[in-house]
Amino acid sequence: MEWERVRMYRQNLHYLQSTTRKPGQAQNIIKVEKEVKDNSEKWLNIEESIVKQKSRVQWLQLGDENTTYFHASLKTRIAQNKITSLTTATGRVGNNSTDIEEEIISFYKQLLGSCATQLPAVNPLIMRNGPVLNRSQQA
């Protein structure tokens, strides 16, 4: 039911945004568009909250019934979030926790109080060689 309402608000919003605005109607259309957008976001948040709650209940039930699965999933998640190596700006690779910790601290100390004229960009070729999350892991 909520998804239908969200879809309806999105369709209305799309229609309002695609209509040509005449000089006399501009303020009225903008007001209606804002109301539709606010309602759409409200119902989308409600639906998202419901889905999260259902997912959490299911996860807790699986965790209670199958602790091996629950703990294996937890270990996998911890392993995915762990930084195992870090390459410095000079090209040196740190593999142990002390080197990684020192490099992170030094990086942020260097940033603190400095003004960047150019921000370094992430090289997508390097990122593709490392582990990548699939769609289900990104959610």
Backbone as a chain_set.jsonl record, in Angstrom:
{"seq": "MEWERVRMYRQNLHYLQSTTRKPGQAQNIIKVEKEVKDNSEKWLNIEESIVKQKSRVQWLQLGDENTTYFHASLKTRIAQNKITSLTTATGRVGNNSTDIEEEIISFYKQLLGSCATQLPAVNPLIMRNGPVLNRSQQA", "coords": {"N": [[0.817, -1.187, 0.0], [1.892, 1.286, 0.858], [3.96, 1.535, -0.995], [2.548, 1.956, -3.335], [1.459, 4.431, -2.829], [3.771, 5.989, -2.653], [4.69, 5.674, -5.276], [2.593, 6.954, -6.627], [2.88, 9.605, -5.692], [5.404, 10.144, -6.741], [4.876, 10.001, -9.497], [3.105, 12.15, -9.741], [4.826, 14.217, -9.003], [6.736, 14.045, -11.046], [5.097, 14.709, -13.213], [4.364, 17.356, -12.524], [6.873, 18.574, -12.595], [7.504, 18.341, -15.246], [5.665, 19.821, -16.634], [4.906, 22.732, -18.566], [5.555, 25.893, -17.357], [3.482, 28.598, -16.901], [3.627, 32.178, -16.693], [1.76, 33.213, -14.717], [1.093, 30.96, -13.231], [3.304, 29.972, -11.957], [4.083, 30.295, -9.162], [2.039, 28.908, -7.815], [2.286, 26.288, -8.878], [4.87, 25.68, -8.018], [4.473, 25.643, -5.259], [2.633, 23.497, -4.973], [4.222, 21.479, -6.058], [6.281, 21.351, -4.137], [4.807, 20.445, -1.908], [3.977, 17.915, -2.843], [6.466, 16.709, -3.219], [7.447, 16.716, -0.565], [5.524, 15.039, 0.668], [5.999, 12.699, -0.776], [8.644, 12.076, 0.023], [8.169, 11.704, 2.75], [6.467, 9.407, 2.816], [8.124, 7.599, 1.566], [10.191, 7.393, 3.441], [8.716, 6.27, 5.548], [8.026, 3.777, 4.422], [10.595, 2.724, 4.038], [11.42, 2.517, 6.694], [9.642, 0.567, 7.636], [10.435, -1.651, 6.096], [13.07, -1.95, 7.018], [12.574, -2.612, 9.705], [11.197, -5.054, 9.404], [13.225, -6.552, 8.223], [15.126, -6.535, 10.257], [13.774, -7.956, 12.285], [13.547, -10.447, 11.009], [16.263, -11.059, 10.746], [17.034, -11.238, 13.432], [15.485, -13.414, 14.215], [16.596, -15.445, 12.614], [19.135, -15.344, 13.667], [18.707, -16.179, 16.291], [17.773, -18.762, 15.885], [19.76, -19.991, 14.412], [22.68, -19.905, 15.335], [25.258, -20.398, 14.387], [25.229, -19.61, 11.707], [24.587, -16.919, 12.099], [26.851, -15.942, 13.545], [28.872, -16.517, 11.709], [28.183, -14.809, 9.617], [28.554, -12.403, 10.928], [31.334, -12.485, 11.43], [32.258, -12.409, 8.791], [31.388, -9.88, 7.997], [32.901, -8.237, 9.736], [35.457, -8.862, 8.825], [35.312, -7.828, 6.235], [35.171, -5.123, 6.742], [37.622, -4.485, 7.758], [40.802, -2.92, 7.585], [43.402, -4.106, 5.817], [45.752, -3.531, 4.486], [47.627, -0.602, 3.527], [48.445, 1.877, 1.247], [50.819, 4.393, 1.15], [51.174, 7.94, 0.357], [53.662, 8.178, -0.708], [54.08, 5.755, -1.818], [54.787, 3.587, -0.298], [53.901, 0.504, 1.204], [51.881, -0.365, 3.883], [51.442, -3.065, 6.004], [50.945, -4.006, 8.562], [49.117, -3.405, 11.645], [50.176, -1.272, 13.125], [51.685, 0.278, 11.282], [49.614, 1.026, 9.542], [47.94, 2.466, 11.259], [49.678, 4.583, 11.998], [50.068, 5.812, 9.501], [47.478, 6.693, 8.851], [46.995, 8.519, 10.939], [49.088, 10.34, 10.463], [48.36, 11.251, 7.91], [45.911, 12.623, 8.403], [46.806, 14.529, 10.24], [48.414, 16.038, 8.603], [46.494, 17.1, 6.927], [45.05, 18.7, 8.672], [44.36, 21.987, 9.348], [45.349, 22.858, 6.913], [44.999, 24.289, 3.655], [43.555, 23.184, 0.793], [44.371, 23.453, -2.594], [43.867, 21.837, -4.639], [42.096, 18.854, -4.786], [42.964, 15.479, -4.197], [42.095, 12.895, -6.454], [40.326, 9.775, -6.493], [41.712, 6.942, -7.955], [40.094, 5.13, -10.312], [40.93, 2.761, -11.558], [42.686, 1.557, -9.789], [40.923, 1.098, -7.702], [39.221, -0.83, -8.821], [40.768, -3.113, -8.816], [40.798, -4.005, -6.224], [38.814, -5.484, -3.512], [35.317, -5.521, -4.225], [32.059, -4.358, -3.499], [29.002, -6.109, -3.976], [25.636, -5.555, -5.299], [23.756, -6.355, -3.289], [25.307, -6.249, -0.989], [25.809, -3.562, -0.821], [23.481, -2.441, 0.028]], "CA": [[0.0, 0.0, 0.0], [2.758, 2.46, 0.931], [4.709, 1.662, -2.253], [1.646, 2.547, -4.32], [1.348, 5.844, -2.498], [5.047, 6.594, -3.045], [4.691, 5.707, -6.736], [1.642, 7.981, -7.042], [3.503, 10.91, -5.438], [6.494, 10.325, -7.708], [4.274, 10.303, -10.797], [2.608, 13.527, -9.665], [5.991, 15.097, -8.988], [7.285, 14.033, -12.407], [4.174, 15.473, -14.054], [4.494, 18.778, -12.19], [8.176, 19.068, -13.024], [7.604, 18.324, -16.707], [4.708, 20.751, -17.247], [5.431, 24.069, -18.852], [5.016, 26.845, -16.38], [3.086, 29.905, -17.419], [4.0, 33.191, -15.702], [0.802, 33.349, -13.618], [0.955, 29.711, -12.489], [4.598, 29.534, -11.425], [4.103, 30.185, -7.702], [1.114, 27.855, -7.414], [2.879, 24.997, -9.237], [6.023, 25.46, -7.131], [3.927, 25.284, -3.941], [2.091, 22.134, -5.086], [5.376, 20.597, -6.276], [6.948, 21.182, -2.848], [3.949, 19.589, -1.086], [4.051, 16.549, -3.382], [7.81, 16.208, -2.925], [7.509, 16.448, 0.876], [4.719, 13.839, 0.93], [6.713, 11.563, -1.365], [9.759, 11.744, 0.916], [7.599, 11.202, 4.008], [6.002, 8.036, 2.636], [9.291, 6.782, 1.254], [10.844, 7.136, 4.73], [7.87, 5.331, 6.29], [8.197, 2.455, 3.805], [11.954, 2.276, 4.343], [11.429, 2.142, 8.105], [8.932, -0.714, 7.753], [11.291, -2.695, 5.518], [14.19, -2.149, 7.945], [12.08, -3.32, 10.881], [10.943, -6.444, 9.012], [14.522, -7.179, 8.006], [15.753, -6.725, 11.579], [13.061, -9.055, 12.945], [13.952, -11.682, 10.339], [17.661, -11.311, 11.092], [17.091, -11.684, 14.824], [14.942, -14.768, 14.263], [17.621, -16.335, 12.066], [20.243, -15.356, 14.611], [18.329, -16.986, 17.443], [17.597, -20.151, 15.488], [20.936, -20.556, 13.783], [23.771, -19.053, 15.811], [26.434, -20.602, 13.547], [25.046, -18.726, 10.557], [24.627, -15.554, 12.614], [28.232, -15.583, 13.867], [29.655, -16.547, 10.466], [27.873, -13.556, 8.924], [29.195, -11.337, 11.698], [32.776, -12.56, 11.159], [32.462, -11.958, 7.412], [31.215, -8.419, 7.979], [34.065, -7.649, 10.409], [36.6, -9.026, 7.92], [35.135, -6.908, 5.109], [35.368, -3.746, 7.196], [38.966, -4.334, 8.299], [41.838, -2.438, 6.666], [44.517, -5.054, 5.925], [46.965, -2.87, 4.004], [47.404, 0.776, 3.136], [49.555, 2.439, 0.479], [51.019, 5.804, 1.472], [51.32, 8.847, -0.785], [54.996, 7.949, -1.276], [54.093, 4.447, -2.467], [55.135, 2.533, 0.659], [52.732, -0.269, 1.613], [51.874, -0.793, 5.279], [50.617, -4.261, 6.151], [50.571, -4.312, 9.943], [48.211, -2.408, 12.218], [50.933, -0.098, 13.57], [51.965, 1.096, 10.093], [48.341, 1.565, 9.051], [47.515, 3.483, 12.223], [50.576, 5.737, 11.874], [49.816, 6.489, 8.225], [46.186, 7.389, 8.942], [47.193, 9.674, 11.824], [49.939, 11.314, 9.774], [47.574, 11.817, 6.811], [44.962, 13.607, 8.912], [47.573, 15.631, 10.832], [48.857, 16.849, 7.475], [45.318, 17.816, 6.435], [44.562, 19.619, 9.687], [44.839, 23.356, 9.247], [45.867, 23.203, 5.591], [44.001, 24.659, 2.656], [43.887, 22.477, -0.444], [44.02, 24.112, -3.855], [43.403, 20.766, -5.516], [41.838, 17.642, -4.023], [43.362, 14.279, -4.937], [40.976, 12.058, -6.883], [40.513, 8.336, -6.387], [41.97, 6.325, -9.249], [39.155, 4.015, -10.433], [41.619, 1.528, -11.962], [43.191, 0.947, -8.554], [39.762, 0.641, -6.935], [38.664, -2.039, -9.436], [41.613, -4.265, -8.506], [40.539, -4.44, -4.855], [37.494, -6.086, -3.311], [34.212, -4.648, -4.604], [30.774, -4.795, -2.965], [27.941, -6.322, -4.954], [24.443, -4.747, -5.009], [23.135, -6.727, -2.016], [26.172, -5.793, 0.092], [25.739, -2.109, -0.764], [22.211, -2.031, 0.65]], "C": [[0.87, 1.265, 0.0], [3.517, 2.662, -0.372], [3.851, 2.304, -3.328], [1.523, 4.048, -4.09], [2.616, 6.589, -2.914], [5.101, 6.727, -4.561], [3.765, 6.812, -7.258], [2.25, 9.382, -6.847], [4.639, 11.177, -6.425], [5.96, 10.673, -9.091], [3.754, 11.735, -10.83], [3.758, 14.521, -9.72], [6.607, 15.192, -10.383], [6.408, 14.869, -13.343], [4.331, 16.972, -13.8], [5.809, 19.36, -12.693], [8.297, 19.133, -14.545], [6.628, 19.292, -17.381], [5.366, 22.1, -17.488], [4.753, 25.045, -17.913], [4.718, 28.183, -17.053], [3.362, 30.932, -16.323], [3.041, 33.303, -14.517], [0.722, 32.124, -12.723], [2.211, 29.315, -11.728], [4.575, 29.323, -9.918], [3.212, 29.048, -7.211], [1.701, 26.474, -7.695], [4.06, 24.684, -8.328], [5.545, 25.021, -5.753], [3.406, 23.841, -3.95], [3.229, 21.13, -5.243], [6.103, 20.321, -4.959], [6.14, 20.259, -1.937], [4.037, 18.131, -1.538], [5.406, 15.932, -3.063], [7.945, 15.854, -1.445], [6.728, 15.183, 1.239], [5.405, 12.588, 0.401], [7.854, 11.119, -0.458], [9.258, 11.151, 2.225], [7.205, 9.731, 3.87], [7.138, 7.091, 2.26], [10.042, 6.434, 2.536], [10.047, 6.151, 5.575], [8.058, 3.92, 5.746], [9.574, 1.885, 4.114], [12.058, 1.808, 5.791], [10.757, 0.787, 8.313], [9.801, -1.853, 7.243], [12.47, -2.985, 6.442], [13.755, -2.939, 9.171], [11.816, -4.79, 10.565], [12.252, -7.203, 8.84], [15.202, -7.479, 9.337], [15.094, -7.881, 12.327], [13.487, -10.386, 12.34], [15.38, -12.049, 10.718], [17.781, -11.84, 12.52], [16.537, -13.1, 14.97], [15.953, -15.771, 13.728], [18.789, -16.453, 13.029], [19.938, -16.22, 15.813], [18.238, -18.465, 17.084], [18.893, -20.784, 14.99], [22.157, -19.703, 14.143], [25.039, -19.23, 14.981], [26.377, -19.673, 12.339], [25.201, -17.266, 10.981], [26.068, -15.117, 12.862], [29.142, -15.622, 12.638], [29.421, -15.262, 9.671], [28.545, -12.38, 9.612], [30.697, -11.311, 11.444], [33.093, -12.049, 9.75], [32.372, -10.441, 7.329], [32.407, -7.715, 8.627], [35.282, -7.722, 9.495], [36.513, -8.056, 6.742], [35.445, -5.471, 5.507], [36.779, -3.477, 7.699], [39.932, -3.852, 7.211], [43.049, -3.34, 6.851], [45.824, -4.485, 5.412], [46.602, -1.48, 3.514], [48.637, 1.283, 2.413], [49.643, 3.932, 0.765], [51.139, 6.63, 0.202], [52.672, 8.66, -1.463], [55.104, 6.592, -1.959], [54.457, 3.298, -1.546], [53.847, 1.838, 1.115], [52.897, -0.691, 3.064], [50.928, -1.961, 5.445], [50.223, -4.563, 7.589], [49.786, -3.147, 10.541], [48.937, -1.149, 12.671], [51.216, 0.834, 12.401], [50.698, 1.777, 9.572], [47.868, 2.7, 9.959], [48.361, 4.747, 12.096], [50.303, 6.521, 10.593], [48.506, 7.272, 8.266], [46.324, 8.648, 9.798], [48.01, 10.748, 11.12], [49.183, 11.998, 8.633], [46.644, 12.913, 7.322], [45.653, 14.764, 9.63], [48.025, 16.589, 9.74], [47.691, 17.679, 6.915], [44.878, 18.925, 7.385], [45.189, 20.997, 9.524], [45.385, 23.743, 7.891], [44.707, 23.506, 4.646], [44.409, 24.019, 1.331], [43.455, 23.294, -1.657], [43.482, 23.098, -4.846], [43.239, 19.512, -4.667], [42.261, 16.427, -4.834], [42.136, 13.423, -5.259], [41.335, 10.592, -6.715], [40.707, 7.78, -7.789], [41.063, 5.102, -9.392], [39.826, 2.704, -10.845], [42.166, 0.801, -10.742], [42.033, 0.374, -7.75], [39.193, -0.662, -7.505], [39.481, -3.282, -9.107], [41.37, -4.807, -7.106], [39.18, -5.094, -4.739], [36.389, -5.062, -3.591], [32.925, -5.229, -4.036], [29.797, -5.046, -4.106], [26.707, -5.533, -4.508], [23.833, -5.089, -3.647], [23.981, -6.27, -0.835], [26.113, -4.28, 0.249], [24.5, -1.626, -0.034], [22.288, -1.965, 2.147]], "O": [[0.617, 2.198, -0.762], [3.707, 3.794, -0.819], [4.341, 3.094, -4.135], [1.487, 4.834, -5.038], [2.543, 7.689, -3.463], [5.508, 7.766, -5.08], [4.104, 7.518, -8.208], [2.146, 10.236, -7.727], [4.812, 12.305, -6.888], [6.512, 11.53, -9.78], [3.935, 12.448, -11.817], [3.674, 15.544, -10.4], [6.956, 16.278, -10.845], [6.914, 15.638, -14.16], [4.419, 17.762, -14.739], [5.857, 20.499, -13.159], [9.106, 19.898, -15.071], [6.753, 19.555, -18.577], [6.239, 22.545, -16.743], [3.539, 25.013, -17.713], [5.58, 28.801, -17.679], [3.335, 30.589, -15.141], [3.504, 33.479, -13.39], [0.323, 32.237, -11.564], [2.164, 28.389, -10.918], [5.005, 28.274, -9.44], [3.586, 28.31, -6.299], [1.625, 25.585, -6.847], [4.231, 23.538, -7.912], [6.138, 24.131, -5.143], [3.704, 23.062, -3.045], [3.206, 20.058, -4.638], [6.497, 19.185, -4.694], [6.705, 19.392, -1.271], [4.155, 17.224, -0.714], [5.485, 14.765, -2.681], [8.496, 14.806, -1.108], [7.203, 14.356, 2.017], [5.394, 11.543, 1.051], [8.017, 9.926, -0.198], [9.849, 10.208, 2.751], [7.566, 8.907, 4.71], [7.106, 5.91, 2.605], [10.485, 5.297, 2.7], [10.626, 5.295, 6.243], [8.23, 2.974, 6.514], [9.705, 0.699, 4.417], [12.717, 0.807, 6.075], [11.248, -0.042, 9.078], [9.894, -2.901, 7.882], [12.834, -4.146, 6.631], [14.472, -3.829, 9.629], [12.162, -5.67, 11.353], [12.372, -8.354, 9.259], [15.783, -8.549, 9.518], [15.784, -8.698, 12.936], [13.756, -11.344, 13.064], [15.676, -13.215, 10.981], [18.538, -12.775, 12.783], [17.056, -13.894, 15.754], [16.148, -16.833, 14.32], [19.366, -17.528, 13.19], [20.818, -16.923, 16.308], [18.587, -19.324, 17.894], [19.091, -21.99, 15.137], [22.606, -18.881, 13.345], [25.829, -18.291, 14.879], [27.368, -19.027, 11.996], [25.864, -16.48, 10.305], [26.465, -14.034, 12.433], [30.085, -14.836, 12.543], [30.362, -14.694, 9.117], [29.047, -11.469, 8.953], [31.276, -10.24, 11.261], [34.08, -11.341, 9.548], [33.186, -9.798, 6.667], [32.872, -6.697, 8.114], [36.049, -6.764, 9.397], [37.531, -7.523, 6.302], [35.932, -4.691, 4.688], [37.098, -2.337, 8.037], [39.885, -4.313, 6.071], [43.66, -3.346, 7.919], [46.896, -4.905, 5.85], [45.462, -1.202, 3.142], [49.754, 1.137, 2.91], [48.653, 4.652, 0.637], [51.198, 6.084, -0.899], [52.819, 8.948, -2.65], [56.109, 6.306, -2.61], [54.438, 2.142, -1.97], [52.837, 2.49, 1.378], [53.904, -1.292, 3.44], [49.756, -1.877, 5.078], [49.266, -5.301, 7.821], [49.793, -2.04, 10.002], [48.368, -0.059, 12.608], [51.014, 2.043, 12.508], [50.714, 2.954, 9.21], [47.45, 3.756, 9.485], [47.826, 5.855, 12.086], [50.307, 7.752, 10.602], [48.44, 8.395, 7.766], [45.83, 9.714, 9.429], [47.667, 11.929, 11.172], [49.35, 13.198, 8.414], [46.588, 14.001, 6.749], [45.132, 15.879, 9.627], [48.019, 17.805, 9.929], [47.881, 18.817, 6.485], [44.391, 19.968, 6.948], [46.41, 21.142, 9.561], [45.851, 24.871, 7.729], [43.587, 23.031, 4.833], [45.493, 24.291, 0.814], [42.32, 23.764, -1.734], [42.742, 23.439, -5.769], [44.142, 19.148, -3.913], [41.958, 16.34, -6.024], [41.25, 13.255, -4.421], [42.505, 10.215, -6.788], [39.952, 8.11, -8.704], [41.243, 4.126, -8.664], [39.326, 1.632, -10.504], [42.115, -0.427, -10.67], [42.147, -0.712, -7.181], [38.729, -1.512, -6.745], [38.947, -4.391, -9.117], [41.704, -5.958, -6.828], [38.469, -5.246, -5.732], [36.512, -3.889, -3.239], [32.713, -6.441, -4.08], [29.763, -4.296, -5.082], [26.729, -4.907, -3.448], [23.43, -4.182, -2.92], [23.436, -5.937, 0.217], [26.344, -3.766, 1.344], [24.481, -0.504, 0.473], [21.299, -1.635, 2.802]]}, "num_chains": 1, "name": "protein.A"}
